[in-house]
Amino acid sequence: MGANIARRLADLGYPIAAVYDPHENLATSLAVELGSLAAKSLPEVTAASDVIFTVVTDDAAMRGIFTGEDSLLKGAAGKLFINCATVSPGAHEAAAEAAAAAGATTLAASMASSITQARQGTLYLMVGGDPEVFEKWEPLLKAISSSLRFAGPVGNAAKIKALVNMVMNINTAGLAEGLGLGAALGLDLQILKEVFSQTGANSRVLETDGDDMITREHDCFFSASHAAKDSGIANALAAAAGVAVPLSHATEAQYRKMINLSLGELDKSGVAELTFPNRAGATL
């Protein structure tokens, strides 16, 4: 996601000063493509840049880039961090507090989109932070998005994103069960999918994942392991709010099962491997 945001900004004439990835070969390849510095450390990124986009995998990674002597916050006074990762609201808030203490500003820009949209500049962004900072940098955010929503304080963007992914994951797991049961009953799955699309069974994931579930094309755009993480974030928020979310807990359990079966790096559509008959993970 980060690489394709960088490519989009470069297409529009924004200079990409530096790129960084723990896997140095990825950063080096992208740097050559974009004519930028392949930074060897996080402080190098900050030193070279005015605006730093971050996209990391989880809360631990978020803490890692914003804490310690060799974090992004070394020499960060006057810089802006736009944090795009799907992590807990608390992780976004902690990063914003640490950045403020270092004299930097922060926006949380949660992305309800995938790789293709990042490359095309059509992300759906939910942004949290100071309204004045958002207004100042709104043109830059519009350059990478087709839908842009200001959500209020930093943590709100992450809360909304958690709920988006909670419902998406439930829909995905439900579709896998419907199509899997249809296969077990000997139904024509293309007819079943068409009927779903014209009735109350319709959903966005039917369009994006339905055929992939049937044909077992699970090239990764959004991994099952990330789906498990994101459902877990939503479930933790629900527990804190005292709200029962049994469907979300069941969905998280399905994605955790995929991880346990070494299927966690399949796309989330791979949850169908647990529901279609005669597939490795399909058990009662």
N, C-alpha and C positions, 0 to 999 in steps of 0.2 A: 504493500500500500504506500509506504513512504517513497519508494523508488518511483512509482507511477505518479504520485503527487509532484515529485521533483521534475519528472519529464514534462508534465503538463505546464508547470510554471516556466520551465526553460523554453517550451514552445511559444509562450506568451512574451518572452523577452526578459523574464526575471533572471538575474545572474544567480546561479546556484554556487555559493561560495565553497561549501564543503559537504561531504557526505560521510556517514560513519555507520559501520555495522560490526558487531563482534566477529562475524565471519569476514575477514579482511578481503578475501577474493571477491565477494559481492560488492563491497564498497569500491574496490579498485576498478572493477569492470564498469560500474555506474559512473565513477568519476571520469574515466576515459571517455565514455559516451557523452557526458555533459560538459566536459572541459573544466572540471572542478577539482578541488583538493580531496584526496582520499585520506581523511583524518585518521591518525593512529590513536587518538585519545579523545575523550569527550571535551576537555578544555580547548583543544584545537578547534573543534566545531564552533564553540562559543566565541573564541577569539576572532574567527574569520567572518562571523555572521552578525547581522542585525536582528534577524528573525530566525528562530530555530523551531522547526517542526519536529515533534517526536511521535513515533509510533512504536510502541513496545508491546510485549505479549501479556504481561500480568502485573499484579501489584508489586511483586518482588522486583521485577525489572524497573518499574516506575520509581520505586525507592532507590534502586541502584544508581540511576542516572541523576538523581537530585540530592544525593547525600554523599558525604566523604570529600576528601581533599581533591580527588581527581574527577569530580562530577561536572556536570554542565554549568554549575553555579560558580565555578572559579572564573572570576573576571566578568561576571554576568550583569553588572550594574548598567542600567539603560537598555538592556536587551528585552526582547519579547519572546516568550515561549508559547507556542501553539501546540497543545498536547492532544493528540488525536486517538490515543489508545482507548480500547474498551477495558477499563479497569474500574474498581469500586469508586463510589463518590468520595470516600475517605482518602483514597490514594491521590485523586485529583486535588482535593482540598489541601492535603499535606504538601504536595508539590507546589501549589500556589503560595502557601505560607512560607515555604523555604525560599522560593524565588523572591518574594517580597522582602524577606529579611536580607537578601543579597542585592537589593535595589533593582530587581527586574520585575516585569509584569507578565501576567499569564492569562491565556484564554484556554478553556477546555472546549475542544471542537470534536464532539462525538460524531462518528460517521455511520449512518444507516445505509451503507452501500458496499460495493465490492470492488475488485481489482479493475474491471472494465470501466466503471464510473470514475475511479481515481485517475485513470489514464485519459479519459475523455473530458475531465473537468465537470462532471455532472453528479458529484457527490450530494447526498442529502446530509446537511450539517446542522447539528443542534449545538449551539455555542453558549457557554456559561462564562461569566466573569464580570468585570467592571463595565457598565454600559458605555462609558466614555472610551475605554480601550477598544471595545467592540466597534463603536462607531468610527474610530480612527482607522481601524484595520479592515473594515467591512469590504472595501474594494478588493483587497487581496483575497479574502475569504470567498467573495463572489467569483473570483477567477478560477476557483477549483470546484465550484458547486453550481447546481441548478436550482436547489432549494436550500434556503438559509433561514434558520430560526434562532432568535435570541431567547434563551431559556431562563435568564436570571442569574443567580449566583453560580459559581464554578461547579458545585456538586450537582446542580439540577440537570445539567446536560448528561452527566453519567447516569443519573437516576432514570431519565427518559430513555436513554439508550438501553439500559438494563431491561426495561419493560418492553421495548421494541423487540429485543432479542429473546426475551422470555416467551412472548406470544408467537414469534416466528418459529422458535424451536418446538413449541407445542404443536403448531400447525404442521411442521415438517414431520414430526414423529407420528402425528395423527394420519397424515397422508400416507406414510409408509405402512401403517397398519391397515388402512383401507385398501390400498393397492395390493398389499401382501395377502390379505384375506381374499380379495378378488381373484388373485392368482391361484390360491388354494382351492377356490370354488370352481375353477376352470372357466372363468369369465374372460371375454375378450377385453384386455386391459385398455386398448385404445378407445373402445366404446365406453368403458367405465370412466375413463379420464374425460371423455367428451361430456358424458352425463354430469360428472362432478362439476365441470366448468360452467354448466348451464343451470345449476341448482345451488342450494344452500351449502353444498360441499366445496364450493369454489373458494380459492385462496390464491394469493400471490405465489406461494411455494408450489402450487400445482403447475403453474406456468414455468417456474424456474427449475424445479426438481423432479417433476413427474416422469418425464421421459428418461431422465438419468437413473431413477430408481428402477424402472422397468429394464433398461438396457445395461445396468450396472456400470455406467460411466460416472465414476466418482472422482474425477480430477478435481483437485482441491482449490476452491475459491474461498470457502469458509470451513475450517476443519471441524471435525467432530469434537476434538479436544477443546477447541475454543468455544464450541456450543456448550459443552459441559461447564466450562469456566463461567460463561456468561449466565447460564441458568442458575449456577451457584451464587453469583452476585445478586441476582433477583431474589433468590430464595432467602439469602441472608437479609436483604432489605425487608422482605415480607415478615421474617421472624422478628426483626427489630420493631416493626410496625404492629405486630400482633395479628397479622392477617394470614389465614390459611390458604395455601396455594398447592393443593394436592396434585393437580395436573402438571404443574411446573416441577414438583419433586419427582414425579414419575418420569418426566421427560429427561431431567438431569440424570436419573438412574440409567436410562437407556444409553445416553451418551457416555456415561462412566463405564457401562458395560462394553461399549465399543473400545474404549481405551484399554480395558482389561484384556480384550481379545486382540490387542495390537492393531486395531482398526482406527485409532484416534486421529491419524493423519489423512484419512479419507475425508472427502467433502462431507458436510452434514447430511447430504442425500444418502450417504452410506448407511444411515440408520435403517434403511430398507434391508440391509443384510441381516438384520435381526428379525425381520417380519415375513419375508418371502419364503415360501417352502423350498427345501433342498438347498438352502444357503448355509454357510458355515456357522453363522451365529443364530440361526432360527431354531429356537427350542421353546417348548412350553414352559 
